[in-house]
Amino acid sequence: MYARSLMGQTEWRWPVSASDWRAQARTKLAEGPWGYVDGGAGDESTMRANRAAFERWQIRPRLLRNVEDRDLAVTLFGHTFPTPFLLAPIGVQSIIHPEADLASARAGAKHHIPFILSTVSSVDIETIAHETMDAVRWFQLYPGRDADVVLSFIHRAETAGYSALVVTVDTTMLGWREQDLKNLYLPFLQGQGIANFLSDPAFRSRLRVPPEENLSAAIQEFLSIYVNPAFTWDDLSKIRAQTHLPLLIKGITHPEDVREAVQRGADGVIISNHGGRQVDGSVTTLDALVDARAVVGDSYPLLLDSGIRHAADVVKALALGANAVLIGRPYAYALAVGGQAGVDELLTQWTAELDLQLALSGHRAVRDVNRHCVQQVRE
């Protein structure tokens, strides 16, 4: 980036800081989509607390070490990735940018960073698989009311080459999201984010006429089965029995729920509070991570979602027990700013920042980061 100045360039094309990415994204999105992407539940206290939790921990740099060569790679479920972050499942990406999920998936594939496709994506399972070919991708499942549709989604993901299944369990109902309520905005009502349903044979069998003939009826049918407040651990066990893929549970924060997930055969847990979009006043993910790691021991895969905004946050999460982290809103902002090119630039910046952060903290490899690398803020 600095070298560009030697060629007469006086200003970098893209935002660099997390706040600047967010600010530019705000100029691109109308009130409804912006509130849906940026907002949280209730007073948004969980969103603020997620960030405050990272501020309560400090990195303890070690100096005079040879850090000339660095290794950011992590291994998850038999795959080695060049960096310890994945692209979190974000639904309805068509309200962010016309290229929608395709842009994000392609950018992830370019960087060999796994893309997790949402159940409520704007591009269907098979199209994403076709467009990203051999790239590693995971599928995120909302376990709705219709077991046949759920099973169909699982089989489609398996057939299309997705290599892990992420079952999100904290959204059996939508949270009280004041920005969306104020804007009277729910993108599903306009048929956004339901590509996987409209293309699914089990879902289409529920319709009297094809969605191409009556989209409004298809939307109403989607709304009737999308969430499932009756979903229980026993239902999760049934999903576990229906797939050979590694299964991760996303959205739990209580240590006893983490313990139950292990007992039910989950291959990993993604500690998440949905970016503060579900339970206002919830425990922070970083605090929950510490408790979860104490429950499962050192070898069980734990990933962290919600509140990550900088490479320093990644280092702190790794030090406190995460095997990897999920990037959420930051790449949504980048998508709004520049589509695929924006997400590509963001991932380039994050990789560079993490590389520097690791070296300047005195470590040559991500695997060397542990609890001794951080301390709590002293009062």
C-alpha positions in Angstrom: 0.0 0.0 0.0 2.8 2.4 0.9 4.5 1.6 -2.4 1.6 3.1 -4.3 2.7 6.5 -3.0 5.9 6.2 -5.0 3.8 6.0 -8.1 2.0 9.2 -7.3 -1.1 7.7 -5.6 -2.0 9.9 -2.6 -4.9 8.0 -1.2 -5.9 4.4 -0.8 -9.0 3.3 -2.7 -10.6 1.3 0.0 -11.4 1.9 3.7 -8.9 0.5 6.1 -10.3 0.7 9.6 -13.3 -1.2 10.7 -15.2 2.0 11.4 -14.5 3.4 7.9 -15.7 0.2 6.3 -18.9 0.5 8.3 -19.2 4.2 7.5 -18.9 3.7 3.8 -21.4 0.8 3.9 -23.9 3.1 5.5 -23.8 5.4 2.5 -24.5 2.5 0.2 -27.6 1.0 2.0 -31.1 2.3 2.4 -32.6 2.6 5.8 -34.3 -0.9 5.9 -31.3 -3.0 4.7 -28.9 -1.0 6.9 -31.0 -1.5 10.0 -31.2 -5.2 9.2 -27.5 -5.6 8.7 -26.2 -3.3 11.4 -28.9 -3.5 14.1 -29.2 -5.7 17.2 -31.8 -6.9 19.7 -33.4 -4.5 22.1 -31.1 -1.8 23.4 -28.3 -3.4 21.5 -26.5 -3.9 24.8 -25.2 -7.4 23.7 -23.5 -5.8 20.7 -21.8 -3.3 22.9 -20.8 -5.9 25.5 -19.3 -8.1 22.9 -16.9 -5.3 22.0 -16.3 -4.4 25.6 -15.3 -8.0 26.4 -12.3 -7.7 24.0 -11.3 -4.5 25.7 -11.0 -6.3 29.0 -8.2 -8.4 27.8 -4.7 -7.2 26.8 -2.0 -8.9 24.7 1.3 -9.4 26.4 4.0 -9.1 23.6 7.2 -11.1 23.8 10.2 -9.4 22.2 13.6 -10.3 20.9 12.3 -13.5 19.2 12.9 -14.5 15.6 9.6 -13.9 13.9 10.9 -13.5 10.4 8.7 -16.4 9.1 5.1 -16.7 10.2 2.5 -19.3 9.8 -1.2 -18.3 10.2 -2.6 -21.7 9.2 -5.1 -23.7 11.2 -6.5 -27.2 10.7 -10.2 -27.9 11.1 -11.9 -31.3 10.4 -9.1 -32.5 8.2 -8.7 -29.3 6.2 -5.8 -26.9 6.6 -6.6 -23.2 6.0 -4.1 -20.4 5.6 -5.8 -18.2 8.2 -7.8 -18.8 11.4 -10.9 -17.1 10.2 -14.0 -18.2 8.3 -16.8 -16.2 6.6 -19.8 -16.4 8.9 -23.2 -17.3 7.6 -25.0 -14.1 6.7 -28.5 -14.4 5.2 -30.2 -12.3 2.6 -27.0 -10.8 1.1 -29.0 -9.6 -1.9 -30.1 -6.6 0.3 -26.4 -5.7 0.8 -25.2 -6.0 -2.8 -26.6 -7.4 -6.1 -23.8 -10.0 -6.3 -25.0 -11.3 -2.9 -23.6 -14.6 -1.7 -21.7 -15.2 -4.9 -19.5 -12.3 -4.3 -18.6 -13.4 -0.7 -18.2 -17.0 -1.6 -15.9 -16.2 -4.5 -13.8 -13.9 -2.4 -13.5 -16.5 0.2 -12.5 -19.1 -2.4 -9.8 -16.8 -3.7 -8.2 -16.6 -0.3 -8.9 -20.3 0.6 -11.1 -19.1 3.5 -14.2 -21.2 4.1 -17.5 -19.6 3.3 -20.5 -20.7 5.4 -23.7 -20.4 3.3 -26.8 -19.5 5.2 -30.1 -21.4 4.9 -31.7 -18.0 4.0 -29.2 -17.1 1.4 -30.0 -15.2 -1.8 -28.2 -17.8 -4.0 -29.0 -21.5 -3.7 -26.8 -24.3 -2.4 -26.0 -25.7 -5.8 -25.1 -22.4 -7.6 -22.6 -21.5 -4.9 -21.0 -24.9 -5.1 -20.8 -24.6 -8.9 -19.3 -21.2 -8.8 -16.7 -22.0 -6.1 -15.7 -25.4 -7.4 -13.1 -27.1 -5.2 -13.2 -24.4 -2.5 -14.1 -25.5 1.0 -17.5 -24.4 2.1 -19.9 -25.2 4.9 -23.6 -25.1 5.1 -25.5 -23.4 7.9 -28.9 -25.0 8.7 -31.8 -23.4 10.4 -33.8 -26.4 11.7 -37.3 -25.3 10.8 -40.7 -26.8 11.4 -40.7 -29.2 8.4 -38.4 -32.2 9.0 -38.6 -33.2 5.3 -37.3 -29.7 4.2 -34.6 -29.9 6.8 -33.5 -33.3 5.6 -33.6 -32.2 2.0 -31.3 -29.2 2.7 -28.8 -31.6 4.4 -28.8 -34.0 1.5 -28.4 -31.1 -1.0 -25.4 -29.8 0.9 -23.8 -33.2 1.0 -24.4 -33.8 -2.7 -23.0 -30.4 -3.6 -19.8 -31.0 -1.7 -20.2 -28.9 1.4 -17.8 -30.2 4.0 -19.5 -29.4 7.3 -22.9 -28.7 8.6 -23.5 -25.7 11.0 -26.8 -26.0 12.9 -27.8 -22.6 14.3 -29.9 -23.0 17.4 -30.3 -19.5 18.8 -32.9 -18.4 16.2 -35.9 -20.5 16.8 -37.7 -17.2 16.9 -36.5 -13.8 15.7 -35.3 -11.4 18.4 -36.9 -8.0 19.2 -35.0 -5.9 16.7 -36.0 -2.3 17.1 -34.4 -1.0 13.9 -36.3 -3.5 11.8 -39.6 -2.8 13.7 -39.1 0.9 13.3 -38.5 0.5 9.5 -41.2 -2.2 9.2 -38.6 -4.2 7.4 -38.3 -7.9 7.0 -36.7 -8.8 3.7 -38.3 -12.2 3.5 -41.7 -10.5 2.9 -40.3 -9.3 -0.4 -39.1 -12.8 -1.3 -35.4 -12.0 -0.4 -33.3 -14.7 1.1 -35.4 -17.7 0.3 -33.6 -19.1 -2.8 -32.9 -22.4 -1.1 -36.6 -22.9 -0.3 -37.8 -21.9 -3.8 -35.4 -24.5 -5.3 -36.1 -27.3 -2.9 -38.3 -30.2 -3.9 -39.6 -30.9 -0.4 -40.6 -27.3 0.0 -42.1 -27.0 -3.4 -44.2 -30.1 -2.7 -46.0 -28.1 0.1 -47.2 -25.5 -2.4 -50.5 -25.7 -4.4 -48.9 -24.0 -7.3 -45.2 -23.4 -8.2 -43.6 -20.3 -6.7 -43.1 -19.0 -10.2 -46.9 -18.7 -10.5 -47.6 -17.4 -7.0 -44.6 -16.1 -5.1 -46.7 -14.5 -2.4 -48.1 -17.9 -1.4 -44.6 -19.4 -1.4 -43.4 -16.6 0.9 -46.3 -17.3 3.3 -45.4 -21.0 3.3 -41.8 -20.2 4.0 -42.8 -18.0 7.0 -44.9 -20.8 8.4 -41.9 -23.2 8.6 -38.8 -21.1 8.8 -38.4 -21.0 12.6 -39.1 -23.7 15.1 -39.5 -22.8 18.8 -40.2 -26.5 19.6 -36.7 -27.5 18.5 -34.9 -29.6 21.2 -31.8 -31.5 21.9 -33.6 -34.7 20.8 -34.3 -33.1 17.4 -30.7 -32.2 17.2 -29.7 -35.8 17.8 -32.0 -36.8 14.8 -30.1 -34.3 12.6 -26.8 -35.8 13.9 -28.0 -39.2 12.7 -29.0 -37.9 9.3 -25.6 -36.7 8.1 -22.1 -38.0 7.8 -20.7 -34.4 7.7 -18.9 -32.9 10.7 -21.7 -31.2 12.6 -21.1 -27.9 14.5 -23.7 -26.2 16.8 -23.8 -22.4 16.5 -25.4 -20.1 19.0 -24.8 -21.6 22.4 -23.0 -19.8 25.2 -23.8 -21.6 28.4 -21.2 -24.2 29.5 -23.8 -26.8 30.3 -25.2 -26.5 26.7 -21.7 -26.9 25.4 -21.3 -30.1 27.5 -24.7 -31.3 26.2 -23.5 -30.6 22.6 -20.5 -32.8 23.1 -22.6 -35.6 24.6 -25.1 -35.4 21.6 -22.3 -36.0 19.1 -21.5 -32.5 17.9 -18.1 -32.4 16.3 -17.6 -28.7 17.3 -19.3 -25.7 18.8 -19.4 -22.1 17.5 -19.7 -19.9 20.6 -22.1 -17.1 19.3 -24.8 -14.8 20.4 -25.8 -14.0 16.8 -23.9 -10.8 16.9 -26.2 -9.4 19.5 -29.2 -9.8 17.3 -31.2 -12.2 19.4 -31.0 -11.9 23.2 -30.5 -8.3 24.5 -28.3 -8.3 27.6 -26.8 -11.7 26.8 -23.4 -13.0 28.0 -20.6 -12.0 25.8 -19.1 -14.6 23.5 -15.5 -14.0 24.7 -16.6 -14.7 28.3 -18.6 -17.7 27.2 -15.6 -19.0 25.3 -13.4 -19.1 28.4 -16.1 -21.1 30.2 -16.7 -23.5 27.3 -13.0 -24.3 26.9 -12.9 -25.2 30.6 -15.7 -27.7 30.0 -14.4 -29.4 26.9 -10.7 -29.5 27.4 -7.9 -28.6 25.0 -8.6 -30.8 22.0 -12.3 -30.2 21.2 -13.0 -27.7 18.4 -14.4 -24.4 19.6 -14.9 -21.4 17.2 -15.9 -17.9 18.2 -18.4 -15.6 16.5 -19.8 -12.2 17.3 -17.8 -9.0 18.0 -14.6 -9.6 16.0 -13.5 -6.3 14.4 -9.7 -6.4 14.3 -6.8 -8.8 14.2 -6.1 -8.1 17.9 -9.5 -9.6 18.6 -8.5 -12.7 16.7 -5.3 -13.1 18.7 -7.3 -12.6 22.0 -9.9 -15.2 20.9 -7.2 -17.7 20.0 -5.4 -17.1 23.3 -8.6 -17.7 25.3 -9.4 -21.0 23.6 -10.8 -20.5 20.1 -9.4 -22.7 17.3 -10.7 -20.1 14.7 -13.1 -17.2 14.5 -16.0 -16.2 12.2 -16.0 -12.8 10.5 -19.5 -11.5 10.3 -20.5 -7.8 10.0 -17.0 -6.7 8.8 -17.4 -8.6 5.5 -21.0 -7.5 5.2 -19.8 -3.9 5.3 -17.1 -4.7 2.7 -19.7 -6.4 0.5 -21.9 -3.3 0.6 -18.9 -1.1 -0.3 -17.5 -3.0 -3.2 -19.1 -6.4 -3.8 -16.6 -9.2 -4.4 -13.7 -6.8 -4.7 -14.6 -5.3 -1.4 -14.7 -8.6 0.4 -11.4 -9.6 -1.3 -9.8 -6.4 -0.1 -11.1 -6.8 3.4 -9.7 -10.4 3.6 -6.4 -9.2 2.2 -6.2 -6.5 4.9 -7.3 -8.9 7.7 -4.6 -11.4 6.7 -1.9 -8.7 6.6 -3.0 -7.2 9.9 -3.1 -10.6 11.6 0.4 -11.4 10.2 1.8 -8.2 11.7 -0.1 -8.6 15.0 1.2 -12.1 15.4 4.8 -11.1 14.7 4.8 -8.0 16.8 3.4 -10.0 19.7 6.4 -12.3 19.5 4.9 -15.4 17.8 5.7 -17.2 14.6 2.6 -19.3 14.4 -1.0 -19.2 15.3 -0.6 -22.5 17.1 1.8 -20.8 19.6 -0.9 -18.4 20.9 -2.2 -19.5 24.3 -3.6 -18.2 27.6 -0.1 -17.0 28.6 -0.2 -14.4 25.7 -3.0 -12.3 27.3 -3.9 -10.8 30.6 -7.1 -9.3 32.0 -7.1 -5.5 32.4 -6.1 -4.7 36.0 -8.4 -2.3 37.9 
